[in-house]
Amino acid sequence: MRFASQWYDRHKAELSAIKTYDELETYFQGGELEQAFRNFALSQDKLSCTEAEWTRTKTYMMPQVRALVGRYSPLGENAFYRLYLPIDKTVEKAKEL
């Protein structure tokens, strides 16, 4: 949450201009958000990981980061859930029960 809040503080104008999910997806393309998150993580309690560890975990971590940042766009909570639910296995597990 802290990273997403700081990202919003620095990119408020860009995020505030986003009106559609396609625009939000386009905004997230490229590596700027990912690299900024990795730098943020490294700055917190000396948290670090190898490139191999990052490659394994980023497919789970980055959708969460994008969801938290997307929540700050005008799309709000809808953006959060649209970006987060594809990796959230809770509903899938509940259906199995």
N, C-alpha and C positions, 0 to 999 in steps of 0.2 A: 504494500500500500504506500509506503513512504516513497519508493521509487516512482510510482505512478503519479503521486502528488507533486513531486519535484519535477517530473517530466512535464506535467501540465503547466506548472508555474513558468517553465522556460518556453513552452510551445503553445501557450493559450490561444494566440491568434490563429494558428494553423488548425488546432483541434476544434475551435469554435466555428470555423468555416465549413466543417464537414457536415453534410446534410444527408448522405446516403451511405449504405453499407459498402457499395462499390468504391466510393471515395475513401472510406475508412480503410478498406483493404489496400487500396493503392497507397495510402499514407504509410501503411506498415511495410510496404515492399522496400527492399534494400536492406542494408545491414545496420543502419544508424541506431535503431532502437535496441537491437540485440547487443551491439557493442557497448552502448551506453549502460545497459543493464549489467553486462559482465563487469564493466568498470565499477559500477555502483556496488555490486556484490563483493568485488575485491577490496573495496574501501571499507566494508563492514566487517569488523572483527577478523580481519585478515583471512576472509573466506576465499578459497581458491580451488580450482579444479584443473585437471589436465585437459588437454584438447579432446582426448578420447572420452573422458567423463562428460565434458560439455556436449559432445556430439550425441552421446546416449541420452542425456537428460533434456536437451533443448526442445525436443519435440513435445515434451510435457510442460516444460517451464515457460516457453515463449508464448503459447496460447493464453496462459494465465496472465502473463505480463501484458499482452495486447488487450486482453479483456479488461484488465484494471485500468489501463490507459484509455481504452475505448469508452469506458464509463464516463470519462470527463468530456467526451464529445456531446453534441446536442442529442445524439441517439441514446445516451444515458444507459440505464439498466438493460434496455433491449440489446444494446451493443455488447454489454458484458456477457449476457447469457448466450447470445448468438455466437460469440467467440469462445466462450468457456465450455458450453455443453458438449461440443464434439469430443472433448477429452475427458469429460466427467463420466465416470462409469457407474455412478450411483443409480441412475434410472435403469440402466441396463441390468445391474445386479438385482434391483427390486423386481424387475419383470421376471427374472429367473426364479424368484421365490414363489 
